[in-house]
Amino acid sequence: MEAEKRSQEAERRKHEAAIAREKRLDAIAGREPHLWTKVETLIATKQPKSYDLAIKILGDLRDLDARNKDNSFRVRIGEFRQTHSRKPSLIERLKKAGL
């Protein structure tokens, strides 16, 4: 009974996280050009915390692109990787994030 209760609680949290994620994507929809500019600005600082925030934004952009079935993210992230290929810390973060 305790295991079932934990399972239900985990499922509830998972559902709430999915709803929150959709709300986040709704909030940024239509702001993609601004977000790409923000990512570039963050990367230019060459600070680890800025890299982490940029990776989070890139994840949002990827998920928004997938939701819209646009497929432009794949091209843009390829160009982004090429532009920043001499930044091993950034490239490693991109790999870890599946970007």
C-alpha positions as CSV (number, residue, x, y, z in Angstrom):
1,M,0.0,0.0,0.0
2,E,2.9,2.4,0.8
3,A,4.5,1.6,-2.5
4,E,1.3,2.4,-4.4
5,K,1.0,5.7,-2.5
6,R,4.5,6.6,-3.5
7,S,3.9,5.7,-7.1
8,Q,0.7,7.8,-7.2
9,E,2.6,10.7,-5.7
10,A,5.4,10.4,-8.2
11,E,2.9,10.3,-11.0
12,R,1.1,13.4,-9.7
13,R,4.4,15.3,-9.5
14,K,5.3,14.2,-13.0
15,H,2.0,15.4,-14.3
16,E,2.3,18.7,-12.5
17,A,5.8,19.1,-14.0
18,A,4.5,18.5,-17.5
19,I,1.8,21.1,-17.0
20,A,4.4,23.6,-15.7
21,R,6.6,22.9,-18.7
22,E,3.7,23.5,-21.2
23,K,3.0,26.8,-19.4
24,R,6.7,27.8,-19.7
25,L,6.7,27.0,-23.4
26,D,3.4,28.9,-23.9
27,A,5.1,31.9,-22.2
28,I,8.1,32.0,-24.5
29,A,6.3,31.1,-27.8
30,G,6.8,33.8,-30.3
31,R,10.0,35.1,-28.6
32,E,12.4,32.8,-30.3
33,P,14.5,35.5,-32.0
34,H,14.9,37.3,-28.7
35,L,15.9,34.1,-26.9
36,W,18.5,33.2,-29.5
37,T,20.0,36.7,-29.0
38,K,19.9,36.2,-25.2
39,V,21.7,32.9,-25.6
40,E,24.5,34.6,-27.6
41,T,24.8,37.3,-25.0
42,L,25.1,34.8,-22.2
43,I,27.7,32.7,-24.1
44,A,29.8,35.9,-24.7
45,T,30.3,36.3,-21.0
46,K,32.2,33.0,-20.9
47,Q,31.0,32.3,-17.3
48,P,29.9,28.9,-16.3
49,K,26.6,30.1,-14.8
50,S,25.8,32.0,-17.9
51,Y,26.5,28.9,-20.0
52,D,24.1,26.9,-17.8
53,L,21.4,29.4,-18.3
54,A,22.0,29.5,-22.0
55,I,21.7,25.7,-22.1
56,K,18.4,25.9,-20.3
57,I,17.1,28.4,-22.8
58,L,18.3,26.3,-25.7
59,G,16.4,23.3,-24.2
60,D,13.3,25.5,-24.1
61,L,13.9,26.5,-27.7
62,R,14.3,22.8,-28.7
63,D,11.1,21.8,-27.0
64,L,9.2,24.7,-28.4
65,D,10.5,23.8,-31.9
66,A,9.4,20.1,-31.4
67,R,6.0,21.2,-30.2
68,N,5.5,23.4,-33.2
69,K,7.0,20.8,-35.5
70,D,9.1,23.5,-37.1
71,N,12.5,21.7,-37.3
72,S,14.4,24.9,-37.6
73,F,16.1,24.3,-34.3
74,R,18.2,21.5,-35.7
75,V,19.7,23.8,-38.3
76,R,20.2,26.7,-35.9
77,I,21.8,24.6,-33.2
78,G,24.2,23.1,-35.8
79,E,25.3,26.6,-36.8
80,F,25.5,27.5,-33.1
81,R,27.8,24.5,-32.4
82,Q,30.0,25.4,-35.4
83,T,30.3,29.0,-34.3
84,H,31.2,28.1,-30.8
85,S,33.3,25.0,-31.6
86,R,36.4,26.4,-29.8
87,K,34.6,26.5,-26.5
88,P,35.0,23.0,-25.1
89,S,33.1,23.7,-21.9
90,L,30.1,24.9,-23.8
91,I,30.2,22.0,-26.3
92,E,30.4,19.6,-23.3
93,R,27.3,21.2,-21.8
94,L,25.5,21.0,-25.1
95,K,26.3,17.2,-25.3
96,K,25.2,16.6,-21.8
97,A,21.9,18.4,-22.5
98,G,21.3,16.4,-25.7
99,L,21.6,19.5,-27.8
